[in-house]
Amino acid sequence: MQARWTQVEFEPDGGATDAADVALEALRRRGSPSHDGLAARLAGWDVDDDRLVLELQPARWALRLLPEQASGSLAVLCVVRGADGAWLAGRRASWLASWPGRWALGAGGSVEVDENPAEAMARELREEWSVEAGELTVEALVRLPSQLVMLVGQTRLRQGDSVIPDAEHDEFDWWPAAVEEWPAHADEPLRRMAALLDGAR
């Protein structure tokens, strides 16, 4: 995968800007330390010789908070498998800006300006779980109904690697390699995503 950055900052319409201000203030009122700044927006993409090429530009981070106007804000998700095929799952803390209180697979977050999204996946894994990624593969590029774009990758840890969750997770577990054996609190979108990732192998 390749990323090409433009330094021309994305300018949303006034309605999106105002809505982002409101969403950010709501986060602050509930105690989230989320701060505004610039992060990646997907301006376009192409495939060149079987390699995914992303065209990225700086955009206001808070746009990703909007339920219908995220403006192509880019997030990465690094799905983590243990050496035995188990899936690393963590419950996101209630103070987080996105998906608070929900279980998620692996590590995720925004892409910093001029950062390669694959490197962002490895960085998020280090920050959230204090472990280095093994071989990392890019699996999917998905646009959600909110207009948030997610780049999904996957890595398998080495035998003996251990994880230490950061404050963004209030609980974690290793779910079995077989998705049908997952606990009841693993929701359907996670099960579908894992099945697709397994099917791509």
Sequence and secondary structure as in RCSB ss.txt:
>XXXX:A:sequence
MQARWTQVEFEPDGGATDAADVALEALRRRGSPSHDGLAARLAGWDVDDDRLVLELQPARWALRLLPEQASGSLA
VLCVVRGADGAWLAGRRASWLASWPGRWALGAGGSVEVDENPAEAMARELREEWSVEAGELTVEALVRLPSQLVM
LVGQTRLRQGDSVIPDAEHDEFDWWPAAVEEWPAHADEPLRRMAALLDGAR
>XXXX:A:secstr
 EEEE  S     HHHHHHHHHHHHHHHHTT      EEEEEEEEEEETTEEEEEEEEEEGGGGG SS  TTBEE
EEEEEE TTS EEEEEE TT SSSTT EEESEEEE  TT  HHHHHHHHHHHHHS    SEEEEEEEE TTS EE
EEEEEE  TT      TTEEEEEEE SSGGGS TTS HHHHHHHHHHHHT 
